[in-house]
Amino acid sequence: MSERWHTTRTDGESMWPLLRGGEWLRYREAEGPPRPGEVWVFQADVGTVAHRVLWVRGGEVLLKGDHRLTTDGWVPVGALL
């Protein structure tokens, strides 16, 4: 299986101190299911977002930025990149 890598520039401080606004993030396509504690990139209404998985429930994941007080809500696994 070949690895497919993507690059995006971060915007905002929601994952501070791990990621800061303006830094480059390089990520690859998933090889398995999401697990709590992992950082995943997903497509949201505001664009591409990288946040940490808090919980996995069936075909959904609960994500949250490390520096945010609120979660992103339940996101379909199909929205993960």
N, C-alpha and C positions, 0 to 999 in steps of 0.2 A: 504494500500500500504506500503510495507516495504522499508525502506531507504537503499540504497546501497552506502557505503562509499569507497573512494579510497584515497591512500596516495602516494605522490610523493615528491621528493626532488628538490628544486629550484636550478637553475643554471643560473647565470648572475644577472644583476642589472636592467633589463628592467622595473620592477615594483617597484623599490625603490621609496619612503621609506616604502611602504606597505609590500613588500616582499624583502628579501635580499638573495643573493646567498648562498646556503647551508642550508637554512631553510626548514623545512618540511611543506608541504601544504596538508591539508586534505579537500577533496571536495566530494560532493555527486552528484548522477545523477540528472539531471534537472527534475523539476516538472512542468515547464511551459516554455513559450517562452522567449528568451532573451530580456532584456530591456536596453536602454542606461544607462550607469553608473554602471552596474553590471560587476563583474569580472567573466569571463568564462574560462574554460580549453578547449583547442582544440588540435587536432592533426595536426601538420604542417610538412613540409618537414624536418625540423631540429629536430623534436621530439614533445613531449608534451609541450604546451605553455599555460600560464595563463596570459591573457591580458583583458583590459577593453573594453566593448562594447561602441562604439561611436554612431553608427547608425544602424538601422534595415531596410532592404529594401527587401520585398518579402521573398524569401528563403535564403537570405544572410545577414551577419552582417559585419560591419566594425569594426575591433579591433585594439587596439594600447596599447603598454606598457606605463605606466605613465611616465617613465623616458626616453622615446624614442622620437625622432623628427618626425619619419615617422610611418605610419600605417602598418598593416600587409596586407592591401588590403582587398577585399571582400572575406569572407570565407563562404562556404555553411553551413547552419544551421546543416546539417547532420554531419559535422566535429566536432561540439561541443560535449563535453563529459559530 
